[in-house]
Amino acid sequence: ERILEKTSGDKKRAAELLGFSLSTLYRKMERLGLEID
């Protein structure tokens, strides 16, 4: 959640900063129960 706050909700940028692909970020968000807009 904090990385999404830092990137103002920019999931592509958040994934890049974390070293994940965008699909991996979505999978991890889903697993954690975070809302995917």
C-alpha positions, 0 to 999 in steps of 0.5 A: 500500500505504501508504494502505491501511495508513493507513486500516487496509485501508478501501479506500473511505476510501483511494479518497476520500483519493486522489480516486479512485472505488472502482472506479478504486482496484480497477483500480489495485491489480489493475494493481500486483499488489496483493491485493484482498480 
